[in-house]
Amino acid sequence: MSNNRSLEGLTRFLDYLGEKGLLNPATASSRKAAASKVFEILSDEEKLDVIAVDLDDAMRRFHNLKGQSYSPGSLATYQSRLKSALEDFEKYLENPLGFRPSTQVRERKAKQPKAEKSEAGDQASSASATQFSTKETGFTSSSILPIPIRADLIVRIQGLPFDLTVAEANKLASVIKAMAVPD
């Protein structure tokens, strides 16, 4: 593969990952589909260097032009897949011999007994109550979470996965608590 930073180069790279078994073929295919759909709104000049494209701006433009055909969840999935594809592509271009694709290993959840299901349902309903509605905050609410902590200070958290588990949330909370200054 050459050092081609174009959309065509990205497409060939994703095909290569799937064909060589470096990435699950379905994952490579879904990343390729996201890239082709979202990047179809780019100019020919922008398609020559997809690494230089501002992904948030491209997603905003895609949302404005084609968003009515997609749910907010689909748009967020496209953005996540495209971000992973671009990160891997850039890492590959920087060091082809040392390249390892980034993959997320998901654990399968065991079926819960009926008694535990109601407790999990309570947790899920309280979690959904704290999420922002996409109608209220717009498309970017899926990627940046603003949290007002003082009258003059809003903290923004970026990069939270959509499938954040309670254990992962507790880990993040522990890190934040460790940074706090005693009263």
N, C-alpha and C positions, 0 to 999 in steps of 0.2 A: 504494500500500500504506500502511496506517495504522501507527501506532506500537504495535502489538499484540504483547505479549511472551508470548502464550499458545502452547500447543501448536498450536492451530488457526492462529495467525499464523505459526508456524514452518513448518507444512505448506504454507500458501499461499506463503510466501517461497520454499521449495524448488521448488514447482511453477513459480513465476515465473522462477527461475533457469534451469530446464530449458527452459521455453517460449520464453524470450527468447534462448537460446543463450549466456547468461552462464556457464554451466557445462554440461559434457557431460550430456545428458539422463539417461544411465544412472547417472552419478555423483549427480545430484540425486535420482533415484529411489531409489538405494541408501541415501543419507543419510536420505531420508524414511522408508523402510522401517525403518531402525535406530531412528529417533526414535519411530515409532509402536509398535514392539515393546517397546523399553525403557521408554518413558514410559507404557505402559499400566498399569504398577505404581504410578504416582503417584496421589496423592489428587486430587480435582477442584480443590482449592485450589492444590496445587502446579502443576497444569497451566495455571493462569492466568498464571504467570510462570516460564517454563522457563529464562530467563537466570539466575535466582536459585537454580536447583536445583544442589546439589553433585553433579557428575557422578560422582565416585568413589563417593559414597554411593549414588546411584541405581543404578550398575552393581553394587555389592555387593548391594543389595536384589534387583535383577533376577537376579543369579547365584543368590542364596539361594532365590528363588521359582520361577524358570524355568530355571536353569542346567543342570539335568539333561538338558534337551532340546538343548543346544548344546555344541559342542566348545570348549575354551579358546581356540582360534584364532578361532572365530566370535565369541565374546564380546569378544575383543580388537579384532576388526575392527569390531564394532558400536560399541565405545567410541571407536575412532579416528574413525569416520564421524560419530558424534554430536558429538564434540568439534569437528570441523571445521565441522559444520552450525551449532552454537551460536556458535562464534567468528565465522563469517560473518554470522549473523543479528544478533549484537550489533553488529558493525561497521556493518552496514547501518542498523540503528536509530539509531546515533550520527550517521551521515553518509550519508544515502541518495544524495546527488548525487556524492559522492566514492568510493562503494563499488566495490571490485574484489574478486571472490571469490578466496579462497586455493585454489590448485590446485597439485598436485605433478606436475611433469613427470617421467615415467619414461623412461629410456633403454632402448631394446631392446638386448639383448645379442646380439652376433654369435655364430654357432655356432663352437665351438672345435675345432681339429683334435684327433684322438684322443690325441696325445701330451700335449696340455695338459689334457685332461679328467681324467686320473688325478691330476695335480697339484691341480686344482681340487677334485676329490673328497676328497683328503687334507685340504685346507683346510676343506672343509665338515664333515668328520667331526671335526676338532679343534675347530671352532667349536661344534658341537653338544655336544661333551663338556664344554664350559665353561658351557653354559646350565643354568639351574636347572630341575628338574622341577616341573611345576605341582602334583603330588601333594605334594612336599616343602614348597613355599612358598605354595601357595594361589593364588588368582586374581590378586592384585596383583603377582605376580612378573613379569607381562608389562609392567607400567608403571613399576615402581620396582625398580632393581637394587641391592641392598645389597652393598658391597664392604668387607670388613674389611681395613684397611691397617695398623693397630696393635692391640695388645691392648685398648686403651681407646677405639678410634676406628673407627667404621664410616661410610663415605661412601656416600650413596645417589644413584644417577644416575637421573634421570627423563626421559622423553620420547624415548628411543632408538627409532627406527623398527624395525619387525620385519624390514624388508628392508635393514638396514644393510649397506653394501658395505665391502669391505676398505679402499678408498680413503677412505671417510668415517670409518672407525674410526681409520685412520692420522692423519687430520686432527685428530680429537678428541684422540688421544694426543699430538700435537705441541703442542696448546694446553695440555694438562695439564703436559707437560714444561716448557713455558715458564714456568709458574707456580711451579715447584719452587725451593726455596732450596738453594744449594750446601751440601754436607756440611761 
